[in-house]
Amino acid sequence: MIINTGNRTDIPAFYSRWFFNRIKDGYVFVRNPYNPQQVTRYLLDPQLVDCLCFCTKNPEPMIKRLEEIRAFHQLWFVTITPYGREIEPHVPEKSQVMESFKALSKIVGKHSIVWRYDPIFISPRYSIEFHCETFAQMAKELHEYTDTCIISFLDRYAKTKRNFPEGKDVSKCQQETLCQSFAWTGHRLGLRIKTCCEGNKWGKYGIDTSGCMTRAVVEKAINMPLDLMGNLPRARKECECLLGNDIGVYNTCSHGCLYCYANYDKKTAAENSKHHDPASPFLIGGHEPYDEIRDARQSPFCSGQQQLEMALL
C-alpha cells in the first residue's frame, strides 16, 4: 500500500517531529475528514507500506533524520514557485528551498523527487513573461537533481475564490503560451514536464499529461512494479493518481498561501494547529469518547520477494 502525507497538510514542514514519533511507534490514527468519529489505524511497517509519499513546500526539517525512514521507499514532491510573501507568507525563501531540494535529491535519488511548479496564475506582477523567464532560471538550477517537473494552473474552488479573489482563471491562450515555453525549456534541459488533471490538450508540445502521482511514477521511484489488484478509487474522475491513505488533516497547514486548497482559512488552520501534540498518535488532538477505531486493511502491492531483494541491495 501507499501512505500519503501531503494532500491535506504539509507534514515535513510543520509536523516532522510527530511523524518520526509515529514511525518509531509503528502506527498512526487518522480521522475521516467527513465523519470525524471514524478513525483508521494504519501500521507504518515497511513490509506493508510500499512507498511513503510526501508533498511539501519545505523538506528541510526532515532531511537530517531521513536515516530513520531508510527502510521505507520514498517519493517526494517539493513545490517551489516564484511567488513572494504577499502570496505565500510563511514559505521559506526560494533559494533556501532549492538548496533543500538538492540536498534531499542527493539522499533519495533524482528519480524519487519531483519538482512542482504550481499552481500557476497570471497577474500584473506574475505575468506570462515573468513565469517563462523564472521557470527557465529555476529549471536550470534544479534539472540535475530531478528528471520531472509538474505544472498545473490555478483551480478556483469556493475557498480559493474567498481567500484569493484576485486569483483569476488562466485563459486557454495563456496556458498554451506557457506550456510551449515550459516544454521548450524542459526539452533543452532533459527535464520532463508533466501536467495533472489538465486534460491531454498540451501533449502536442511534448508535455506528459498522464498525471503526477501515478502508478508509473511510484514504480519508477521505488524501482519495483506494483500489483494494484484491480482498480483503486479515484480522487477525481480525470485523475490517475494514487491518492488514498492520507495521514494528514485538513485546515492545519501554516504556510498561509492565499491559493491554498487544503485550508478553509488562516484562522481555522491556526486554531487547529494549537491542538497538535507531537506525542499523540493523532496529528491533531487525541482520543475522543465517541471514536470508532478500525484497523486499515493493509497489504503490500509489491511481493515479499521483491522487497527482500531490494533490502539486500
C-alpha positions in Angstrom: 0.0 0.0 0.0 0.9 3.6 -0.3 0.9 6.1 2.6 0.4 9.7 1.5 1.3 12.6 3.8 0.7 15.7 1.8 -2.7 16.1 0.2 -4.2 17.6 3.4 -1.3 19.5 5.0 2.5 19.8 5.0 3.8 17.3 7.4 7.6 17.7 6.6 7.4 21.5 7.1 5.4 21.6 10.3 4.9 18.2 11.9 8.2 16.3 11.2 8.8 15.6 14.9 5.3 14.0 15.2 5.9 12.0 12.0 9.1 10.4 13.2 7.4 9.6 16.5 4.8 7.8 14.5 7.4 5.9 12.6 9.1 4.9 15.9 5.8 3.7 17.4 4.8 1.9 14.2 1.3 3.2 13.7 -0.9 6.3 13.2 -4.5 7.2 13.8 -6.3 9.1 11.1 -9.8 10.7 11.4 -12.2 10.6 8.4 -12.3 14.3 7.5 -16.0 13.9 6.6 -17.0 11.8 9.6 -14.6 12.5 12.4 -15.8 9.8 14.7 -14.5 7.2 12.3 -10.8 6.6 13.0 -8.5 4.4 10.9 -5.3 2.9 12.4 -2.5 2.4 9.9 0.5 0.4 10.6 3.7 2.1 9.5 5.6 -1.0 8.6 7.9 -1.2 5.6 6.8 -4.7 5.0 3.2 -3.4 4.4 3.9 0.1 3.0 5.4 0.1 -0.4 6.0 3.8 -0.5 5.8 6.9 1.7 4.7 9.8 -0.5 5.5 13.4 0.7 4.2 16.7 -0.7 5.8 19.7 0.8 7.0 23.3 0.3 9.8 22.8 2.8 11.5 19.4 3.2 14.4 20.8 5.3 13.1 19.9 8.8 13.2 16.2 7.8 16.4 15.9 5.9 18.8 15.4 8.9 16.6 12.5 10.2 15.9 10.6 6.9 18.0 7.7 8.1 15.1 6.9 10.5 12.9 6.0 7.5 15.6 4.4 5.4 13.7 1.1 5.5 10.8 2.7 3.5 10.8 3.6 -0.2 10.0 7.2 -0.6 8.6 9.6 -3.3 8.9 13.3 -2.7 7.0 16.2 -4.4 8.5 19.5 -3.5 6.6 22.7 -4.6 8.8 25.6 -5.5 7.0 28.6 -7.1 8.2 32.1 -7.9 5.7 33.9 -5.7 6.5 36.4 -3.0 5.5 36.7 0.7 2.3 38.5 -0.3 1.1 35.2 -1.8 3.0 32.6 0.3 3.5 34.4 3.6 5.3 31.7 5.5 7.1 29.7 2.9 10.9 29.9 3.2 12.9 31.8 0.6 13.0 30.1 -2.7 16.8 29.9 -2.7 16.7 28.0 0.6 14.0 25.6 -0.6 16.0 24.9 -3.7 19.1 24.1 -1.6 17.0 21.7 0.5 15.7 20.2 -2.7 19.2 19.5 -3.9 20.2 18.0 -0.5 17.2 15.8 -0.5 17.8 14.6 -4.0 21.3 13.5 -3.1 19.9 11.3 -0.4 16.8 9.7 -2.1 17.9 9.9 -5.7 16.7 12.1 -8.5 14.1 9.5 -9.6 12.4 9.8 -6.2 12.0 13.5 -6.1 9.7 15.7 -8.3 9.6 19.5 -8.6 6.1 21.0 -8.6 5.7 24.5 -10.1 2.1 25.1 -9.3 -0.5 26.5 -9.1 0.2 28.9 -11.9 -1.8 32.1 -12.0 -1.4 35.4 -14.0 -1.3 38.9 -12.5 0.4 42.2 -13.3 3.3 41.2 -11.2 3.4 37.5 -12.3 2.9 37.9 -16.0 3.4 35.3 -18.7 6.9 36.7 -19.4 7.8 36.5 -15.7 6.7 32.9 -15.5 8.6 31.9 -18.6 11.8 33.6 -17.5 11.6 32.5 -13.9 10.7 28.9 -14.7 13.7 28.7 -17.1 16.0 30.0 -14.4 14.7 27.6 -11.7 14.8 24.7 -14.1 18.4 25.4 -15.0 19.3 25.1 -11.3 17.2 22.1 -10.5 17.3 19.8 -13.5 20.4 17.9 -12.4 18.5 16.9 -9.2 15.2 15.7 -10.7 14.0 14.4 -14.0 10.4 15.7 -13.7 8.5 18.9 -13.1 4.7 19.0 -12.6 2.8 22.1 -13.6 -0.8 23.0 -13.2 -3.0 26.1 -13.3 -5.0 27.7 -10.6 -8.3 25.9 -9.7 -10.8 28.4 -8.4 -12.6 26.4 -5.8 -15.0 28.2 -3.5 -12.4 28.6 -0.7 -9.9 29.8 -3.2 -12.3 32.5 -4.6 -13.0 33.6 -1.0 -9.4 33.7 0.2 -7.7 34.8 -3.1 -10.3 36.8 -5.0 -7.6 38.4 -7.2 -6.6 35.0 -8.5 -8.1 34.7 -12.0 -8.5 31.8 -14.3 -5.6 31.3 -16.7 -7.1 31.5 -20.2 -6.5 28.8 -22.8 -4.4 31.1 -24.8 -2.2 32.0 -21.8 -1.9 28.3 -20.9 -0.8 27.5 -24.4 1.9 30.1 -24.4 3.2 28.9 -21.0 3.1 25.2 -21.9 5.0 25.9 -25.1 7.7 27.8 -23.2 8.0 25.3 -20.4 8.1 22.4 -22.8 10.9 24.0 -24.7 12.8 24.6 -21.5 12.3 21.1 -20.4 13.4 19.6 -23.7 16.6 21.7 -23.7 17.5 20.6 -20.2 16.3 17.0 -20.3 13.6 17.7 -17.8 10.2 16.0 -18.3 7.3 18.4 -18.0 4.0 16.9 -16.7 0.5 18.1 -16.1 -2.1 16.7 -13.8 -5.8 17.0 -14.3 -5.3 19.4 -17.1 -6.5 17.0 -19.9 -4.4 15.9 -22.8 -4.5 19.1 -24.8 -0.9 20.0 -24.2 0.5 16.7 -25.2 1.1 18.2 -28.7 4.0 20.1 -27.2 5.7 17.1 -25.8 4.2 17.5 -22.3 3.4 14.3 -20.4 -0.3 14.6 -19.5 -0.6 11.3 -17.6 -0.7 12.7 -14.1 1.7 13.3 -11.2 1.4 10.5 -8.6 0.5 7.7 -11.0 1.4 4.1 -10.9 4.3 4.6 -13.3 5.7 7.4 -11.2 5.6 5.4 -8.0 7.1 2.3 -9.7 10.0 4.5 -11.0 10.6 5.9 -7.6 10.7 2.6 -5.8 12.2 0.6 -8.7 9.7 -2.1 -8.5 6.4 -3.0 -10.3 3.1 -2.6 -8.4 0.3 -5.1 -8.4 -2.7 -2.9 -7.7 -5.1 -5.8 -7.6 -7.9 -4.2 -9.5 -8.9 -0.5 -9.9 -8.2 1.8 -6.9 -10.8 4.6 -6.2 -10.0 7.9 -7.9 -10.0 11.2 -6.0 -11.3 12.8 -9.2 -12.7 11.2 -12.3 -9.9 12.7 -14.5 -7.2 11.8 -12.1 -5.0 8.7 -12.4 -3.0 9.4 -9.2 -2.8 7.1 -6.2 -4.1 9.5 -3.6 -5.6 7.2 -0.9 -4.5 6.5 2.6 -3.5 10.1 3.5 -2.5 10.6 7.2 -2.7 14.4 7.2 -5.5 16.7 8.4 -7.2 19.5 6.5 -7.0 23.0 7.9 -3.7 22.6 9.6 -1.1 24.0 7.2 0.7 27.1 8.4 2.2 28.3 5.2 -0.7 30.7 4.7 -0.7 30.6 0.9 -3.6 32.6 -0.5 -4.4 29.9 -3.1 -4.4 27.1 -0.6 -6.8 24.2 -1.4 -6.4 22.4 2.0 -7.3 25.2 4.4 -10.7 26.8 4.9 -9.0 29.9 6.1 -5.9 31.0 8.0 -7.8 31.4 11.3 -9.1 27.9 11.3 -5.7 26.5 10.4 -4.1 28.5 13.2 -6.7 27.3 15.8 -6.4 23.7 14.8 -2.6 23.8 15.0 -2.8 24.7 18.7 -4.2 21.2 19.3 -1.2 19.4 17.9 0.8 17.2 20.3 3.9 15.6 18.8 3.4 12.6 21.2 -0.2 11.9 20.1 -1.0 9.2 17.6 -3.3 11.8 16.0 -1.9 14.7 14.1 -4.4 17.0 15.8 -5.9 16.3 19.2 -6.2 12.8 20.7 -8.7 10.1 21.6 -12.3 11.1 22.0 -15.1 9.1 23.7 -17.1 8.7 20.5 -14.2 7.4 18.5 -14.9 4.3 16.4 -11.5 2.9 15.6 -10.9 0.3 12.9 -7.7 -1.2 11.6 -6.9 -0.5 8.0 -6.8 -3.4 5.6 -3.2 -3.3 4.6 -1.3 -5.4 2.2 1.8 -4.6 0.1 1.4 -4.0 -3.7 4.9 -5.4 -4.1 5.7 -9.1 -3.4 7.7 -10.1 -0.4 10.4 -11.4 -2.8 10.7 -8.0 -4.4 11.0 -6.3 -1.1 13.6 -8.8 0.1 15.7 -8.3 -3.0 15.6 -4.5 -2.5 16.5 -4.8 1.2 19.6 -6.8 0.2 20.9 -4.2 -2.2 
